[in-house]
């Protein structure tokens, strides 16, 4: 049944209730992104740190009062030319030595009494300084980010499929409840291993919140409003990222910041108590043939939108009666999973291409942000540049995508991203530092736009029955790209050049793949697998051939008297009228029982012939 043309307008369309629900679906984006970007502050490494001087490594004749603080530091910590004090070594003197000059034989050993750290960005202590994850334990920092992204990958795939089985509302409420629980548990972590496992678990649930709210939001909109609704949620995410440094400065310690970032998740539990704030998607209920729930949901939406759907008078002309005519009374709900993609061709192709473009959009950003860190060692410089480019990317998408189409703008973003990457790869050593910085910012801008538009495009072209699982696969590919940067850091950026070459090549290849995508501008969302398979790619530049219109030679289609929609309505109306206990009118016929003699007399009476 055509939801966009027949069901959505009769339930109030994009009315005030739909707009209210969409507005409340933006707050989960703020809460999730607040927790996601707080990981940057948890794993930030101080700009300067060195080993704490250990008096046990000094001679017994050493007197601290005879030396200033800087002199004491020079005697105990080796000096590395160009970088300052050594970060991972100390001097160990012979026990009976009384000479503290450079001529005395000194042995270099590892840190024995911890480290002294410079001030962190925003916080006074974090995951790194709490458990001294530097020097030999540095590998645990990128490992934590990889595990966190692994949690997001699992959450997108698992909870995305769960949203297609249990519904958007149930998947959202389950994710909110468990993510709040894990968020509180992270505050009480007593070791790096516990912190890592809890963040992985919380990442699974945070991915479920983001995915379920994104899908439900778009399923409540009509085609003209879908893009703006999706981009406003992006602005909420950017606002969370912009607000986070100030909150970190006020919190000072990472457990306090974790508690504050968990607070918005706890507030989202109110959606459980107040069902109208996040109702189940009627589009998904109709696509899975849950007829009683569909009728109840549509009546609630129509009532709150100020539209009446009575089912008492003229039932054959009502929307709810038409739904019953399409589906059988004993129709069982039918659910789908992402395994159904094995029997599809177009849907699987679209899912693979958009996963590929999102992987490029997120993975190639590391190649651009690394140049930002090279230009300035200030933590906040690269942080706020990312915010500025993300905001500008949202504005560009809002201004261009509805006008030029999803596929055309996605192709444009991929081309600019690939060109920026190739320029940096081939000419970085010949360009001035300022020009490298400009190209990096441009590449970062369009790679973020490429990632945002890929997610939105995927949600539009995937059918409703498998939209959660398919979008989960696409978003999981994006998390793989985000985890790729941590893999480089795990190897001390040893494979950075190969990373840059691979993603630059992928960006060029994606230009050819995007040409195979359909166009979803001003088109209804596909609901069934059949509708998803019927999407065809239009020509990129449609030709307008000048044709002479001859009205006299135009053939008009012959009108058919049979209309299956009207016939089905008539059958449903007749069935309801016949099965109704209290019929609004009765046909009363008076009859009198005749006796046997009267009956025989009537049979023996000859027929009269007319004159």
RAQUIUR-V917379 format. One record per residue. PHI is phi in radians with two decimals (999 if undefined). Layout:
BEGIN
phi=PHI
phi=PHI
END
This chain:
BEGIN
phi=999
phi=-1.27
phi=-1.19
phi=-1.17
phi=-1.62
phi=-1.87
phi=-1.57
phi=-1.05
phi=-1.14
phi=-1.28
phi=-1.62
phi=1.92
phi=1.09
phi=-1.50
phi=-1.48
phi=-1.18
phi=-1.23
phi=-1.05
phi=-1.16
phi=-1.17
phi=-1.11
phi=-1.10
phi=-1.10
phi=-1.28
phi=-1.38
phi=-1.37
phi=-1.14
phi=-1.01
phi=-1.11
phi=-1.11
phi=-1.13
phi=-1.19
phi=-1.20
phi=-1.10
phi=-1.32
phi=-1.17
phi=-1.38
phi=-1.13
phi=-1.10
phi=-1.11
phi=-1.35
phi=-1.16
phi=-1.89
phi=-1.20
phi=-1.65
phi=-1.04
phi=-1.13
phi=-2.42
phi=-2.79
phi=-2.69
phi=-1.21
phi=-1.25
phi=-1.07
phi=-1.94
phi=-1.06
phi=-1.22
phi=-1.57
phi=-1.69
phi=-1.10
phi=-1.20
phi=-1.45
phi=-1.29
phi=-2.06
phi=-1.14
phi=-1.16
phi=-1.47
phi=-2.24
phi=-1.34
phi=-1.16
phi=-1.22
phi=-1.15
phi=-1.08
phi=-1.19
phi=-1.18
phi=-1.32
phi=-1.80
phi=-1.99
phi=-1.10
phi=-1.82
phi=-1.84
phi=-1.08
phi=1.56
phi=-2.12
phi=1.72
phi=-1.07
phi=-1.12
phi=-1.52
phi=-2.29
phi=-2.36
phi=-2.33
phi=-1.55
phi=-2.08
phi=-1.63
phi=-1.09
phi=-1.08
phi=-1.79
phi=-1.39
phi=-2.07
phi=-1.74
phi=-1.93
phi=-1.44
phi=-1.29
phi=-1.38
phi=-1.23
phi=-1.19
phi=-2.11
phi=-1.87
phi=-1.63
phi=-2.24
phi=-1.29
phi=-1.12
phi=-2.00
phi=-2.32
phi=1.56
phi=-2.29
phi=-1.92
phi=-1.97
phi=-1.31
phi=-1.17
phi=-1.44
phi=-1.24
phi=1.56
phi=-1.86
phi=-1.68
phi=-2.57
phi=-2.56
phi=-1.02
phi=-1.32
phi=-1.32
phi=-1.16
phi=-2.12
phi=0.88
phi=-1.58
phi=-2.32
phi=0.99
phi=-1.22
phi=-1.77
phi=-1.10
phi=-1.10
phi=-1.26
phi=-1.25
phi=-1.12
phi=-1.12
phi=-1.10
phi=-1.19
phi=-1.11
phi=-1.14
phi=-1.10
phi=-1.20
phi=-1.10
phi=-1.06
phi=-1.13
phi=-1.07
phi=-1.10
phi=-1.13
phi=-1.09
phi=-1.27
phi=-1.26
phi=-1.30
phi=-1.08
phi=-1.18
phi=-1.16
phi=-1.16
phi=-1.39
phi=-1.71
phi=-1.73
phi=1.93
phi=-1.20
phi=-1.18
phi=-1.14
phi=-1.10
phi=-1.18
phi=-1.16
phi=-1.10
phi=-1.16
phi=-1.11
phi=-1.12
phi=-1.27
phi=-1.15
phi=-1.13
phi=-1.11
phi=-1.19
phi=-1.10
phi=-1.17
phi=-1.18
phi=-1.09
phi=-1.06
phi=-1.80
phi=-1.14
phi=-2.00
phi=-2.73
phi=-1.17
phi=-1.18
phi=-1.12
phi=-1.04
phi=-1.12
phi=-1.17
phi=-1.22
phi=-1.18
phi=-1.09
phi=-1.15
phi=-1.17
phi=-1.09
phi=-1.06
phi=-1.30
phi=-1.11
phi=-1.10
phi=-1.12
phi=-1.11
phi=-1.12
phi=-1.21
phi=-1.13
phi=-1.22
phi=-1.14
phi=-1.17
phi=-1.10
phi=-1.12
phi=-1.28
phi=-1.31
phi=-1.72
phi=-1.93
phi=-1.60
phi=-0.95
phi=-1.15
phi=-1.81
phi=-1.09
phi=-1.15
phi=-1.13
phi=-1.11
phi=-1.18
phi=-1.27
phi=-1.10
phi=-1.09
phi=-1.13
phi=-1.16
phi=-1.11
phi=-1.13
phi=-1.16
phi=-1.11
phi=-1.11
phi=-1.15
phi=-1.25
phi=-1.39
phi=-1.09
phi=-1.03
phi=-1.14
phi=-1.14
phi=-1.12
phi=-1.13
phi=-1.26
phi=-1.35
phi=1.28
phi=-1.91
phi=-1.17
phi=-1.11
phi=-1.21
phi=-1.12
phi=-1.13
phi=-1.14
phi=-1.18
phi=-1.24
phi=-1.40
phi=-1.02
phi=-1.06
phi=-1.17
phi=-1.14
phi=-1.18
phi=-1.22
phi=-1.14
phi=-1.08
phi=-1.13
phi=-1.20
phi=-1.30
phi=-1.92
phi=-1.06
phi=-1.09
phi=-1.27
phi=-2.54
phi=-1.37
phi=-1.25
phi=-1.24
phi=-1.14
phi=-1.13
phi=-1.19
phi=-1.08
phi=-1.23
phi=-1.18
phi=-1.70
phi=1.08
phi=-1.66
phi=-1.11
phi=-1.04
phi=-1.24
phi=-1.10
phi=-1.09
phi=-1.14
phi=-1.17
phi=-1.17
phi=-1.13
phi=-1.18
phi=-1.12
phi=-1.16
phi=-1.12
phi=-1.29
phi=-1.51
phi=1.44
phi=-2.04
phi=-1.75
phi=-2.12
phi=-1.23
phi=-2.22
phi=-1.83
phi=-1.80
phi=0.87
phi=-1.14
phi=-1.18
phi=-1.77
phi=-1.66
phi=-1.14
phi=-1.14
phi=-1.19
phi=-1.17
phi=-1.09
phi=-1.16
phi=-1.26
phi=-1.36
phi=-1.84
phi=-1.24
phi=-1.15
phi=-1.71
phi=-1.24
phi=-1.54
phi=-1.06
phi=-2.15
phi=-1.89
phi=-2.20
phi=-2.30
phi=-1.21
phi=-1.17
phi=-1.16
phi=-1.15
phi=-1.11
phi=-1.73
phi=-2.00
phi=-2.13
phi=-1.28
phi=-1.10
phi=-1.11
phi=-1.12
phi=-1.09
phi=-1.11
phi=-1.19
phi=-1.17
phi=-1.24
phi=-1.12
phi=-1.14
phi=-1.19
phi=-1.22
phi=-1.03
phi=-1.19
phi=-1.08
phi=-1.53
phi=-1.29
phi=-1.36
phi=-1.11
phi=-1.10
phi=-1.15
phi=-1.54
phi=-1.19
phi=-1.12
phi=-1.23
phi=-1.16
phi=-1.15
phi=-1.21
phi=-1.25
phi=-2.59
phi=-1.45
phi=-1.23
phi=-1.07
phi=-1.30
phi=-1.13
phi=-1.17
phi=-1.12
phi=-1.37
phi=-1.13
phi=-1.09
phi=-1.12
phi=-1.11
phi=-1.18
phi=-1.14
phi=-1.12
phi=-1.15
phi=-1.12
phi=-1.07
phi=-1.14
phi=-1.11
phi=-1.12
phi=-1.08
phi=-1.47
phi=-2.07
phi=-1.19
phi=-1.22
phi=-1.59
phi=-1.80
phi=1.69
phi=-1.22
phi=-1.17
phi=-1.11
phi=-1.27
phi=-1.10
phi=-1.13
phi=-1.12
phi=-1.09
phi=-1.18
phi=-1.13
phi=-1.15
phi=-1.09
phi=-1.13
phi=-1.12
phi=-1.09
phi=-1.16
phi=-1.17
phi=-1.09
phi=-1.17
phi=-1.23
phi=-1.65
phi=-2.12
phi=-1.06
phi=-1.33
phi=-1.80
phi=-1.69
phi=-1.27
phi=-1.07
phi=-1.15
phi=-1.22
phi=-1.09
phi=-1.14
phi=-1.13
phi=-1.11
phi=-1.14
phi=-1.16
phi=-1.11
phi=-1.09
phi=-1.13
phi=-1.05
phi=-1.36
phi=-1.23
phi=-1.17
phi=-1.11
phi=-1.08
phi=-1.20
phi=-1.09
phi=-1.22
phi=-1.11
phi=-1.15
phi=-1.13
phi=-1.09
phi=-1.10
phi=-1.19
phi=-1.40
phi=-1.60
phi=-1.47
phi=-1.20
phi=-1.07
phi=-1.17
phi=-2.26
phi=-1.14
phi=-1.12
phi=-1.18
phi=-1.17
phi=-1.14
phi=-1.10
phi=-1.12
phi=-1.15
phi=-1.18
phi=-1.10
phi=-1.10
phi=-1.12
phi=-1.20
phi=-1.08
phi=-1.13
phi=-1.20
phi=-1.29
phi=-1.10
phi=-1.12
phi=-1.21
phi=-1.13
phi=-1.17
phi=-1.19
phi=-1.13
phi=-1.79
phi=0.99
phi=1.04
phi=-1.19
phi=-1.87
phi=-1.13
phi=-1.10
phi=-1.12
phi=-1.03
phi=-1.17
phi=-1.11
phi=-1.11
phi=-1.29
phi=-1.14
phi=-1.17
phi=-1.08
phi=-1.11
phi=-1.19
phi=-1.16
phi=-1.14
phi=-1.06
phi=-1.29
phi=-1.23
phi=-1.10
phi=-1.11
phi=-1.54
phi=-1.43
phi=-1.38
phi=-1.92
phi=-1.94
phi=-1.16
phi=1.02
phi=-1.99
phi=-1.19
phi=-1.20
phi=-1.22
phi=-1.85
phi=-1.81
phi=-1.11
phi=-1.13
phi=-1.16
phi=-1.13
phi=-1.30
phi=-1.41
phi=-1.29
phi=-2.12
phi=-1.35
phi=-1.45
phi=-1.15
phi=-1.11
phi=-2.11
phi=-1.13
phi=-1.46
phi=-1.93
phi=-1.52
phi=-1.29
phi=-2.09
phi=-1.51
phi=-1.55
phi=-1.90
phi=-1.11
phi=-1.23
phi=-1.71
phi=-1.28
phi=-1.61
phi=-1.64
phi=-1.18
phi=-1.26
phi=-1.29
phi=-1.79
phi=-1.33
phi=-1.63
phi=-2.12
phi=-1.11
phi=-1.15
phi=-1.13
phi=-1.16
phi=-1.16
phi=-1.14
phi=-1.11
phi=-1.11
phi=-1.13
phi=-1.13
phi=-1.14
phi=-1.10
phi=-1.19
phi=-1.18
phi=-1.32
phi=-1.61
phi=-1.36
phi=-1.18
phi=-1.81
phi=-1.35
phi=-1.17
phi=-2.53
phi=-2.26
phi=-1.74
phi=-1.68
phi=-2.10
phi=-1.53
phi=-2.24
phi=-2.24
phi=-1.26
phi=-1.66
phi=-1.40
phi=-1.18
phi=-1.15
phi=-1.19
phi=-1.20
phi=-1.18
phi=-1.10
phi=-1.21
phi=-1.27
phi=-1.43
phi=-1.27
phi=-1.22
phi=-1.32
phi=-1.57
phi=-1.60
phi=-1.25
phi=-1.13
END
